[in-house]
């Protein structure tokens, strides 16, 4: 079977209310007029790479709604993150070029929030590698941190903690959430410190402390019940309630 025949015979993706989902055998040779290779988040090299793994799509974004997990796609996403600058080179001179690359780059990270990627060392290294790129936009760093929060292991603790220095509050929130996964004294001390010193991660720190189930943290959280912000009060109540429930067992 030739590559063209393979792409023609690829089954249509599950029905979902997304515009411009590929349908029929000519989906790649005769796409809708709006689908243009190299524009607005569409890259036919990536489309073909995913199609070879059985995923038929023009855009990356719909995939996470179509599939609960995509084991065969994880190596594709990882490879594209590793070679994103070779395939979509810097500098990007126009707004359209920036939007095109950022759309693909962010969705590559988002789609790695997948059970199939948990603990995958090559994928974890690819995600961390993006933080060495000063030109990586905030949205990319944020989505990379979210993916790491989900798939990184306890062995990655030191590198995750180092990301707490990132200027992007979204990155710091993801790392704060990650710390709550591991009930170590070091993680606990870091969470207490972040709660006291970083107002942009207050909610994440309270949630993470609740996951640690240490009854002594109730008194640490109690002052936040008087915070003027309704959302902070709400999350403080929830965290304290979880700790009280854990203590009662």
C-alpha positions as CSV (number, residue, x, y, z in Angstrom):
1,X,0.0,0.0,0.0
2,X,1.3,3.4,-0.9
3,X,1.3,6.4,1.5
4,X,-1.4,8.0,-0.6
5,X,-3.6,4.9,-0.4
6,X,-3.0,4.6,3.4
7,X,-4.1,8.2,3.9
8,X,-7.2,7.7,1.7
9,X,-8.3,4.6,3.6
10,X,-7.8,6.1,7.1
11,X,-11.1,6.0,9.0
12,X,-12.8,9.3,9.8
13,X,-12.3,10.5,13.4
14,X,-15.2,10.2,15.9
15,X,-18.0,12.7,15.4
16,X,-17.6,15.8,17.4
17,X,-18.7,19.4,16.9
18,X,-15.5,20.8,15.5
19,X,-15.4,22.7,12.3
20,X,-13.1,21.5,9.5
21,X,-12.6,17.9,10.8
22,X,-11.4,15.7,7.9
23,X,-14.0,13.5,6.3
24,X,-13.8,11.1,3.4
25,X,-10.9,9.7,1.3
26,X,-9.8,12.9,-0.3
27,X,-9.3,14.7,3.1
28,X,-5.6,15.2,2.5
29,X,-5.4,15.6,-1.3
30,X,-8.4,18.0,-1.4
31,X,-8.9,19.7,2.0
32,X,-11.5,22.4,2.6
33,X,-10.5,25.8,1.2
34,X,-9.8,27.2,4.7
35,X,-7.2,24.5,5.4
36,X,-3.9,25.8,4.2
37,X,-0.6,24.1,4.9
38,X,1.7,26.3,6.9
39,X,-1.0,28.7,8.2
40,X,-3.1,29.1,11.3
41,X,-1.9,26.0,13.1
42,X,-2.0,23.6,10.2
43,X,1.2,21.8,9.1
44,X,0.8,18.9,6.7
45,X,4.1,17.3,7.9
46,X,2.6,17.0,11.4
47,X,-0.8,16.0,9.9
48,X,0.9,13.1,8.0
49,X,2.9,12.0,11.1
50,X,-0.2,11.7,13.1
51,X,-2.2,10.0,10.3
52,X,0.5,7.3,10.2
53,X,-0.3,6.6,13.8
54,X,-4.0,6.4,13.0
55,X,-5.1,10.0,14.1
56,X,-6.9,11.9,11.3
57,X,-7.0,15.6,11.9
58,X,-5.9,19.0,10.5
59,X,-5.6,20.7,13.8
60,X,-4.1,19.5,17.1
61,X,-6.6,21.1,19.4
62,X,-9.6,18.7,18.8
63,X,-7.6,15.6,19.6
64,X,-7.8,15.9,23.4
65,X,-11.6,16.1,23.1
66,X,-11.8,13.1,20.7
67,X,-9.5,10.7,22.6
68,X,-9.0,10.1,26.3
69,X,-5.5,8.8,25.6
70,X,-3.3,8.7,22.5
71,X,-0.4,6.3,23.2
72,X,0.7,6.1,19.5
73,X,0.7,9.9,19.2
74,X,2.9,10.6,22.3
75,X,6.2,9.9,20.4
76,X,5.0,12.2,17.6
77,X,4.2,15.1,19.9
78,X,7.6,14.6,21.7
79,X,9.5,14.5,18.4
80,X,7.9,17.7,17.3
81,X,8.6,19.5,20.5
82,X,12.3,18.5,20.2
83,X,12.5,19.7,16.6
84,X,10.0,22.6,16.7
85,X,12.6,25.3,15.8
86,X,14.1,23.3,12.9
87,X,10.6,22.7,11.4
88,X,9.2,26.1,12.2
89,X,12.4,28.3,12.4
90,X,12.9,31.5,14.3
91,X,12.7,34.4,14.0
92,X,9.0,34.8,13.1
93,X,8.6,38.2,11.6
94,X,4.9,38.5,11.2
95,X,2.0,38.1,13.6
96,X,0.6,35.3,11.4
97,X,3.9,33.4,11.7
98,X,4.0,33.8,15.4
99,X,0.4,32.7,15.8
100,X,0.9,29.7,13.6
101,X,3.9,28.3,15.5
102,X,2.5,29.2,18.9
103,X,-0.7,27.4,18.2
104,X,1.1,24.2,17.2
105,X,3.7,24.5,20.0
106,X,1.2,25.0,22.8
107,X,-1.1,22.2,21.6
108,X,1.8,19.8,21.4
109,X,2.3,20.4,25.1
110,X,-1.4,20.2,26.0
111,X,-1.8,16.9,24.2
112,X,1.0,15.4,26.4
113,X,-1.3,15.7,29.4
114,X,-2.1,12.1,28.7
115,X,-1.9,8.9,30.9
116,X,0.1,7.3,28.2
117,X,2.9,9.9,28.7
118,X,3.2,9.4,32.5
119,X,6.8,8.7,33.4
120,X,7.9,8.7,29.8
121,X,11.5,9.9,30.2
122,X,12.0,11.1,26.6
123,X,8.8,13.1,26.8
124,X,9.7,14.6,30.2
125,X,13.1,15.6,28.9
126,X,11.5,17.3,25.9
127,X,9.1,19.2,28.1
128,X,11.9,20.4,30.4
129,X,14.0,21.4,27.4
130,X,11.6,24.1,26.4
131,X,12.5,26.1,29.5
132,X,16.0,26.6,28.1
133,X,14.6,28.5,25.1
134,X,14.3,32.2,25.9
135,X,12.1,32.7,22.9
136,X,9.5,30.2,24.1
137,X,6.4,32.3,24.7
138,X,4.6,32.3,28.1
139,X,1.8,30.2,26.8
140,X,4.2,27.4,25.7
141,X,6.0,27.5,29.1
142,X,2.7,27.3,30.9
143,X,1.4,24.3,29.0
144,X,4.8,22.6,29.3
145,X,4.6,23.0,33.1
146,X,1.0,21.7,33.2
147,X,2.1,18.6,31.2
148,X,5.0,18.1,33.6
149,X,2.7,18.4,36.6
150,X,0.8,15.5,35.2
151,X,3.5,13.2,33.8
152,X,6.8,14.0,35.7
153,X,7.9,11.7,38.5
154,X,9.2,12.1,42.0
155,X,12.7,11.9,40.5
156,X,12.1,15.2,38.7
157,X,11.5,17.1,41.9
158,X,14.6,19.2,41.9
159,X,14.1,20.4,38.3
160,X,10.4,21.1,39.0
161,X,11.3,23.1,42.1
162,X,13.8,25.1,40.0
163,X,10.8,26.2,37.8
164,X,9.4,28.1,40.8
165,X,11.8,30.9,39.8
166,X,9.9,31.3,36.5
167,X,8.3,34.7,36.1
168,X,5.2,33.1,34.6
169,X,2.7,32.6,37.5
170,X,1.0,29.8,35.5
171,X,4.3,27.8,35.5
172,X,4.6,28.4,39.3
173,X,1.0,27.3,39.9
174,X,1.6,24.0,37.9
175,X,4.8,23.3,39.9
176,X,3.0,24.1,43.2
177,X,0.2,21.6,42.2
178,X,2.9,19.0,41.4
179,X,4.5,19.4,44.9
180,X,1.2,18.3,46.4
181,X,1.5,14.9,44.7
182,X,4.5,13.9,46.9
183,X,4.0,14.0,50.7
184,X,7.6,14.7,51.6
185,X,8.8,17.1,54.2
186,X,10.7,19.1,51.6
187,X,7.6,19.5,49.4
188,X,5.5,20.5,52.5
189,X,8.0,23.2,53.5
190,X,8.1,24.6,50.0
191,X,4.3,24.8,49.9
192,X,4.1,26.6,53.2
193,X,6.8,29.0,52.0
194,X,5.0,29.6,48.7
195,X,1.7,30.2,50.5
196,X,3.4,32.9,52.6
197,X,5.4,34.6,49.9
198,X,3.8,34.1,46.5
199,X,0.3,35.6,46.3
200,X,-0.1,34.3,42.7
201,X,-0.1,30.7,43.8
202,X,-2.2,31.0,46.9
203,X,-5.0,28.8,45.7
204,X,-2.7,26.1,44.3
205,X,-0.7,26.0,47.5
206,X,-3.8,25.5,49.6
207,X,-5.1,22.8,47.4
208,X,-1.7,21.0,47.5
209,X,-1.4,21.3,51.2
210,X,-4.9,19.7,51.5
211,X,-3.6,16.7,49.5
212,X,-0.8,16.2,52.0
213,X,-3.4,15.5,54.7
214,X,-1.3,16.9,57.6
215,X,-3.7,18.1,60.4
216,X,-1.2,20.8,61.6
217,X,-1.8,22.6,58.3
218,X,-5.3,23.5,59.4
219,X,-3.9,26.4,61.6
220,X,-1.7,27.5,58.7
221,X,-4.7,27.8,56.4
222,X,-7.2,29.3,58.9
223,X,-6.1,32.9,58.5
224,X,-7.0,32.7,54.8
225,X,-10.7,32.3,55.8
226,X,-10.6,36.1,56.5
227,X,-9.1,37.0,53.1
228,X,-11.1,39.7,51.3
229,X,-11.1,37.7,48.1
230,X,-14.1,35.3,47.9
231,X,-12.2,32.7,45.9
232,X,-9.4,32.5,48.4
233,X,-12.0,32.1,51.2
234,X,-13.7,29.4,49.3
235,X,-10.6,27.4,48.6
236,X,-9.4,27.9,52.2
237,X,-12.7,26.4,53.5
238,X,-12.4,23.5,51.1
239,X,-8.8,22.8,52.0
240,X,-9.6,22.9,55.8
241,X,-12.6,20.7,55.3
242,X,-10.5,18.1,53.5
243,X,-7.9,18.2,56.3
244,X,-10.5,17.9,59.0
245,X,-12.0,14.9,57.2
246,X,-8.6,13.2,56.9
247,X,-7.9,13.9,60.5
248,X,-11.2,12.4,61.6
249,X,-10.4,9.0,59.9
